Amino acid sequence: MPRRSSPSAPWHIPEDIRSLSLAFRPREEPKLTSNCPFIPQFISSRGNEYFCEIDEEYLTDRFNLTGLNTEVQYYQYALDLITDVFDLDADDDLREQIEKSARHLYGLVHARYIVTTRGLAKMLDKYKKGDFGKCPRVLCDQHPLLPMGQADLPNQKTVKLYCAKCEDIYNPKSSRHASIDGAYFGSSFHNILFQVYPALVPEKSVRRYEPRVYGFKLHATAALARWQDSRRDDMRERLNAANIDASFVEDSEEEEYEFEDDNDDDDKTEVVKEAVTGDQAPARMDVGV
């Protein structure tokens, strides 16, 4: 039995710390075996469930790979590894670098492939099966999600999940998926899919959560009025600080109302005077004045 570092420390603490350190490690790509094809290994690896299998004909067409030779290190070796014609006798370090480049190259080609007819059909099958997860919003009733990128250039944004029902984006639940580069799916794929298959566009979620207190709705109009008043005060302070006349339409309307009320009071006074004068005249006649 190993000795404890401190007699007062519980026995389970070292194991917990070890497990936490393993849980927060960065995502590690699985090692590829040389006797198995690259693409099946890549697709079946944990964390790569969002990817679909690219056709070999698409990979061997040089036109589809235009410009990628400047984006990927060891481009030719990486392409040979993806297409299973790699025969270089490399050491472990070089082999690891080439595998990393091959994964990056596959992701960049994947972003181009999934907007083709074949690629859209494959991603559609995964979408219908719910391979990309369900919307975490309760009022969307677990509507399936689609992967998307917020940028088309690599190493800028990680992949996000798009819900067509509430038209919002979410972070993946798994840390393995959250570390995938968003450029491997592109910023247009999810919109192109619904353009090609318009029947899949769901009805927009019109239901919204209504806050209540003991079953009664909160007074939204009063909250809106308070917000407008605070914004108007902030704007007035900023205009005064910039030596700009801080006059609002509401202020002029209030002055107008006050002016009209003053006129009404004057009119009422004149009417009273006329009434008093008219009543006094017969009285003088009665007393013989």
C-alpha positions as CSV (number, residue, x, y, z in Angstrom):
1,M,0.0,0.0,0.0
2,P,1.5,3.4,-1.0
3,R,2.3,5.9,1.8
4,R,0.1,9.0,2.1
5,S,1.8,12.3,1.8
6,S,-0.1,13.7,4.8
7,P,-1.7,11.8,7.7
8,S,-4.6,14.3,7.7
9,A,-5.4,14.1,4.0
10,P,-8.1,11.7,2.9
11,W,-7.1,8.7,0.9
12,H,-9.2,9.6,-2.1
13,I,-7.7,13.0,-2.8
14,P,-4.8,12.0,-5.0
15,E,-7.0,9.9,-7.2
16,D,-9.5,12.8,-7.6
17,I,-6.8,15.2,-8.5
18,R,-5.4,12.8,-11.1
19,S,-8.9,12.3,-12.6
20,L,-9.4,16.0,-12.8
21,S,-6.1,16.6,-14.6
22,L,-7.1,14.0,-17.1
23,A,-10.5,15.5,-17.7
24,F,-9.1,19.0,-18.5
25,R,-6.5,17.8,-20.9
26,P,-6.7,19.3,-24.5
27,R,-8.3,17.1,-27.1
28,E,-5.9,14.4,-28.4
29,E,-6.2,13.0,-31.9
30,P,-6.2,9.2,-31.9
31,K,-3.2,7.4,-33.4
32,L,-3.8,6.0,-36.9
33,T,-2.7,2.5,-37.7
34,S,-0.8,2.1,-41.0
35,N,-2.6,-1.1,-42.0
36,C,-6.1,0.6,-42.1
37,P,-7.4,3.2,-44.6
38,F,-7.3,6.8,-43.3
39,I,-10.9,7.9,-44.0
40,P,-12.7,5.1,-42.1
41,Q,-10.4,5.5,-39.2
42,F,-10.9,9.3,-39.1
43,I,-14.7,9.1,-39.4
44,S,-15.0,6.4,-36.7
45,S,-12.8,8.2,-34.2
46,R,-14.4,9.7,-31.2
47,G,-15.1,13.4,-31.7
48,N,-15.3,13.2,-35.5
49,E,-19.0,12.3,-35.6
50,Y,-19.9,15.5,-37.3
51,F,-17.8,14.6,-40.4
52,C,-19.1,12.7,-43.4
53,E,-17.0,10.4,-45.7
54,I,-15.6,12.2,-48.7
55,D,-15.8,10.3,-52.0
56,E,-12.4,9.1,-53.4
57,E,-13.2,10.6,-56.8
58,Y,-13.6,14.0,-55.2
59,L,-10.2,13.7,-53.4
60,T,-8.4,12.6,-56.5
61,D,-9.7,15.5,-58.6
62,R,-7.0,18.2,-58.3
63,F,-9.4,21.0,-59.2
64,N,-11.3,20.4,-55.9
65,L,-8.1,20.9,-53.9
66,T,-7.1,24.2,-55.5
67,G,-5.2,26.5,-53.1
68,L,-4.9,24.0,-50.3
69,N,-1.3,23.3,-50.9
70,T,-0.4,26.6,-49.4
71,E,-2.6,26.0,-46.4
72,V,-1.3,22.6,-45.2
73,Q,2.1,21.6,-44.2
74,Y,3.4,18.4,-45.8
75,Y,0.6,18.8,-48.3
76,Q,1.6,16.0,-50.7
77,Y,2.4,13.5,-48.0
78,A,-0.9,14.4,-46.2
79,L,-2.9,13.8,-49.4
80,D,-1.1,10.5,-50.1
81,L,-2.0,9.4,-46.5
82,I,-5.7,10.3,-47.1
83,T,-5.8,8.5,-50.4
84,D,-3.9,5.5,-49.0
85,V,-0.9,5.7,-51.3
86,F,1.5,6.9,-48.6
87,D,4.7,4.8,-48.6
88,L,7.3,7.1,-47.0
89,D,9.5,5.4,-44.4
90,A,9.3,8.2,-41.8
91,D,10.2,8.3,-38.1
92,D,7.5,8.6,-35.4
93,D,7.8,12.4,-35.1
94,L,7.5,13.1,-38.8
95,R,4.7,10.5,-39.1
96,E,2.8,12.3,-36.4
97,Q,3.2,15.7,-38.1
98,I,2.0,14.2,-41.4
99,E,-1.0,12.7,-39.7
100,K,-1.9,16.1,-38.2
101,S,-1.6,17.7,-41.6
102,A,-3.8,15.0,-43.1
103,R,-6.5,15.6,-40.5
104,H,-6.3,19.4,-41.2
105,L,-6.4,18.8,-45.0
106,Y,-9.4,16.5,-44.7
107,G,-11.3,19.1,-42.7
108,L,-10.6,21.8,-45.3
109,V,-11.7,19.5,-48.2
110,H,-14.7,18.5,-46.1
111,A,-15.9,22.1,-46.0
112,R,-15.9,22.1,-49.9
113,Y,-17.4,18.7,-50.2
114,I,-20.5,19.1,-48.0
115,V,-21.8,21.9,-50.3
116,T,-21.9,19.6,-53.3
117,T,-24.8,17.4,-54.2
118,R,-23.3,14.2,-52.8
119,G,-22.1,16.0,-49.7
120,L,-25.4,17.6,-49.0
121,A,-27.2,14.3,-49.3
122,K,-24.8,12.6,-46.8
123,M,-25.1,15.4,-44.3
124,L,-28.8,15.4,-44.7
125,D,-28.9,11.7,-43.6
126,K,-26.9,12.6,-40.5
127,Y,-29.2,15.5,-39.8
128,K,-32.3,13.3,-40.0
129,K,-30.7,10.8,-37.6
130,G,-29.9,13.5,-35.2
131,D,-26.1,12.9,-35.3
132,F,-25.4,16.5,-34.6
133,G,-27.5,16.7,-31.5
134,K,-30.8,18.3,-30.5
135,C,-31.6,21.9,-29.7
136,P,-31.2,22.7,-26.0
137,R,-34.0,25.2,-26.1
138,V,-37.0,23.7,-24.4
139,L,-39.6,25.3,-26.6
140,C,-37.9,23.9,-29.8
141,D,-39.0,20.4,-28.7
142,Q,-35.6,18.8,-29.4
143,H,-35.3,19.9,-33.0
144,P,-32.2,18.5,-34.7
145,L,-29.1,20.8,-35.2
146,L,-26.6,21.4,-37.9
147,P,-22.9,22.1,-37.6
148,M,-21.7,25.5,-38.8
149,G,-18.7,27.7,-38.7
150,Q,-18.7,31.4,-37.9
151,A,-15.6,31.9,-40.2
152,D,-14.4,30.3,-43.4
153,L,-10.7,30.7,-42.5
154,P,-9.1,28.1,-40.2
155,N,-7.9,28.7,-36.6
156,Q,-10.4,31.5,-36.0
157,K,-13.7,30.1,-34.6
158,T,-14.7,26.6,-33.3
159,V,-17.7,24.8,-34.7
160,K,-21.2,25.8,-33.5
161,L,-24.6,24.1,-33.9
162,Y,-27.5,25.9,-35.7
163,C,-31.1,25.3,-35.0
164,A,-33.4,26.2,-37.9
165,K,-36.5,26.4,-35.7
166,C,-35.4,29.2,-33.3
167,E,-32.7,30.4,-35.8
168,D,-30.0,30.6,-33.1
169,I,-26.6,28.9,-32.6
170,Y,-25.3,26.9,-29.6
171,N,-22.1,25.4,-28.3
172,P,-21.6,21.6,-28.6
173,K,-22.1,19.7,-25.4
174,S,-19.0,17.5,-25.8
175,S,-15.5,19.1,-25.4
176,R,-14.3,16.9,-28.2
177,H,-16.8,18.5,-30.6
178,A,-16.2,22.0,-29.2
179,S,-12.6,21.9,-30.2
180,I,-13.3,21.2,-33.9
181,D,-12.4,24.1,-36.2
182,G,-15.5,25.8,-37.6
183,A,-13.8,26.2,-41.0
184,Y,-14.2,22.5,-41.6
185,F,-17.9,23.1,-42.1
186,G,-18.0,26.8,-43.3
187,S,-20.4,29.6,-42.7
188,S,-22.7,28.8,-45.6
189,F,-23.3,25.1,-45.4
190,H,-26.4,25.1,-43.2
191,N,-28.1,27.8,-45.3
192,I,-27.3,26.0,-48.6
193,L,-28.8,22.8,-47.2
194,F,-32.2,24.5,-46.6
195,Q,-32.0,26.2,-50.0
196,V,-31.6,22.9,-51.7
197,Y,-34.2,21.1,-49.5
198,P,-36.8,23.8,-48.8
199,A,-39.3,21.2,-47.5
200,L,-37.0,20.7,-44.5
201,V,-37.4,24.3,-43.3
202,P,-39.4,24.0,-40.1
203,E,-42.0,26.4,-38.8
204,K,-40.4,29.2,-36.8
205,S,-40.7,28.9,-33.1
206,V,-43.3,31.6,-32.2
207,R,-43.6,30.4,-28.6
208,R,-41.7,32.5,-26.0
209,Y,-41.4,32.0,-22.4
210,E,-43.7,34.4,-20.4
211,P,-42.5,35.3,-16.9
212,R,-45.2,35.0,-14.3
213,V,-45.6,35.6,-10.6
214,Y,-48.2,33.2,-9.0
215,G,-49.7,32.7,-12.4
216,F,-50.0,36.4,-13.4
217,K,-48.0,37.9,-16.2
218,L,-45.5,40.6,-15.4
219,H,-46.4,44.1,-16.6
220,A,-44.2,44.3,-19.6
221,T,-45.4,47.8,-20.6
222,A,-44.2,49.3,-17.3
223,A,-40.8,47.7,-17.7
224,L,-40.5,49.0,-21.2
225,A,-41.5,52.5,-20.1
226,R,-38.9,52.4,-17.3
227,W,-36.2,51.3,-19.8
228,Q,-37.2,54.1,-22.2
229,D,-37.0,56.7,-19.5
230,S,-33.6,55.5,-18.4
231,R,-32.3,55.5,-22.0
232,R,-33.7,59.0,-22.5
233,D,-32.0,60.3,-19.4
234,D,-28.7,58.8,-20.5
235,M,-29.0,60.3,-23.9
236,R,-29.8,63.7,-22.4
237,E,-26.7,63.6,-20.2
238,R,-24.5,62.7,-23.1
239,L,-25.9,65.5,-25.2
240,N,-25.4,68.0,-22.4
241,A,-21.8,66.8,-22.0
242,A,-21.3,67.4,-25.7
243,N,-22.9,70.9,-25.4
244,I,-25.8,69.9,-27.7
245,D,-29.3,71.1,-27.1
246,A,-31.0,68.1,-25.4
247,S,-34.5,68.7,-26.5
248,F,-36.8,65.7,-27.2
249,V,-40.1,65.4,-28.9
250,E,-41.7,64.3,-25.6
251,D,-40.5,67.6,-23.9
252,S,-42.1,69.7,-26.6
253,E,-45.3,67.8,-26.4
254,E,-45.4,68.3,-22.6
255,E,-44.9,72.1,-23.0
256,E,-47.7,72.1,-25.6
257,Y,-50.0,70.4,-23.2
258,E,-49.2,72.8,-20.4
259,F,-49.8,75.8,-22.8
260,E,-53.1,74.4,-23.8
261,D,-54.1,73.9,-20.1
262,D,-53.2,77.6,-19.4
263,N,-55.5,78.7,-22.2
264,D,-58.3,76.6,-21.0
265,D,-58.0,78.1,-17.5
266,D,-58.1,81.6,-19.0
267,D,-61.2,80.7,-21.1
268,K,-62.9,79.3,-18.0
269,T,-62.2,82.5,-16.1
270,E,-63.7,84.7,-18.8
271,V,-66.8,82.5,-18.9
272,V,-67.2,82.9,-15.2
273,K,-66.8,86.6,-15.4
274,E,-69.4,86.9,-18.1
275,A,-71.8,84.7,-16.1
276,V,-71.3,86.8,-13.0
277,T,-71.9,90.0,-14.9
278,G,-75.0,88.6,-16.5
279,D,-76.4,87.5,-13.2
280,Q,-75.7,90.8,-11.4
281,A,-77.5,92.9,-14.0
282,P,-81.0,91.7,-13.3
283,A,-80.2,91.9,-9.6
284,R,-79.5,95.6,-9.9
285,M,-82.7,96.1,-11.8
286,D,-84.7,94.3,-9.1
287,V,-83.4,96.6,-6.3
288,G,-83.9,99.6,-8.4
289,V,-80.2,100.5,-8.9
